[in-house]
Amino acid sequence: MTQASEAAVVTGASAGIGQAIAQTLLARGMTVVTLQRSAPKLAHPNLLWRAVDLTDLAATRAVADAIANELPVRYLVNNAGANCPNPLERATVEELQYVTTITLGAAMVLTQAFVPQMRAARFGRIVNISSRAALGKYGRTVYSSAKAGLIGMTRTVAIEVGGDGITVNAVVPGPVATDHFNRGHPPGSEQRQTVIDGILVGRVGTPEDVAHAVAFLLERESSYITGQAMFVCGGTSVTGTGGQ
């Protein structure tokens, strides 16, 4: 999948989908650099952690520049995000700024930091983690706006770097059994069953389901796929139910 010297940067890999992505890439022989405030729970000789608050875009840029000077980053997964669920009348501009800073601001800063060396190498893979909520979900004005914006960023950056051997795609998860989801939808609960009833494949997704899709888009052989939003949602994008 990758040359041994090439590195992947993954944000928000301390738990859930980000952790599964990092674990999957490590199992495929990659050097993985995770960016988040807390240390990853994973332990692996090819795993590096750089502590950074992704809401601090100046600090994020400084860390990214340092990594770019140290490692040949050819793979970037912008997974980190935030959610401030509120119906429209209670949503605030401050929440919007917080969520978009992590979801869009950090993704843009990191993409800007690593694209130059990808261009120089004539190869790169970027995957942004959006959400089925980008199609609309009650109480998610802030979250869905940010995640929809990430799809727009994906498509535009794909246009700008497509001639440089770089692909840019989004993975769009539906309901996934992360710790956060499980707290709100405990196994066996009525809330969880209601969600499952709206999923065509009859089950909640796993972080590994999403990680598998990410790994596929990072493959060198996936060079003819760019500017796309791949829904990994069990069919909820078809039924209009659920959402991550």
Protein Blocks (a to p, Z undefined) as FASTA:
>chain_A
ZZfkbccddehilgcjllmmmmmmmmnopacddddfbdcfbdcfkbccddddfklmmlmm
mmmmmmmmmpccfbdcdfbccdddddfklpcfklmmmmmmmmmmmmmmmmmmmmmmmmmn
opacddddddfklnopehilmmmmmmmmmmmmmmmmmmmmmmnopacddddddddddfkl
mmmmgghiaklmmmmmmpmnopacdfklmmmmmmmmmpmklmmgghiacddehopmmnop
ajZZ
